[in-house]
Amino acid sequence: MNTKEDFLNGQILLIDKPLEWSSFQAVNALKWAIRKKFSLKKIKIGHAGTLDPLATGLLIICTGKFTKKIPELQGQVKEYTGTFTLGATTPSYDLETEVNETFPIGHITNTSIKEATAQFLGVIDQVPPIFSALKKDGKRLYELAREGKQVDIKSRKIEISEFEITRIELPEVDFRVVCSKGTYIRSLAHDFGKALDSGAYLSKLRRTKIGDFNVNNATSPNVFKDNLEANVSP
């Protein structure tokens, strides 16, 4: 059972973020549960790497003095699994926005899909999506995108060490990717569609690992709260 002192001194909590929750909501749920349980006015708490609301999976949440570890944890290699839907694009490169263009997929074969992964391995230049939380001129890119403004986004160096196709049932393609900090899987989906002379968007995403931490050892925010109330260690 974790005590008040444990949380204040520092804990690393592994949370499996539910679909449609923001990372901020997950942190907030834990913060309120810990504060309520131990009658605390405040506690330091934060996450090591945002997950989009439409993604599920591993969110590392640090409390107390362990919030100092966040930059180090954010820099760890990450593993994702998910689904690309071929034959269409969306402005956000995922399901946050509606399909804006469709493309043929009749020419795409299982072999061409598997061969296309090779061009994304290693250190590559990637352009982040316009619908992202990165800032330009003091505004978040997604705010500029929603205003319909054209923005010149610079590419950045990222590294993809593994890119495996795990299921092909066109238009859907399942994948597993191991990548560096700063990689946008939505951009990978968009670029993957282009590599196949078609289009693609990200239709499902799950973060499975951050460094040595695995989502298999994570609990949902609600289970964490229930365990805390029942005096069970998270």
Secondary structure by P-SEA (a helix, b strand, c coil): cccaaaaaabbbbbbbccccccaaaaaaaaaaaaaaaacccbbbbbbccccccccccbbbbbccccccaaaaaaacbbbbbbccccccccccccccccccbbbbcccccaaaaaaaacccccbbbbbcccccccccccccaaaaaaaccccbbbbbbbbbcbbbbccccccbbbbbbbbcccccaaaaaaaaaaaacbbbbbcbbbbcccccccccccccaaaaaaaaaacccc
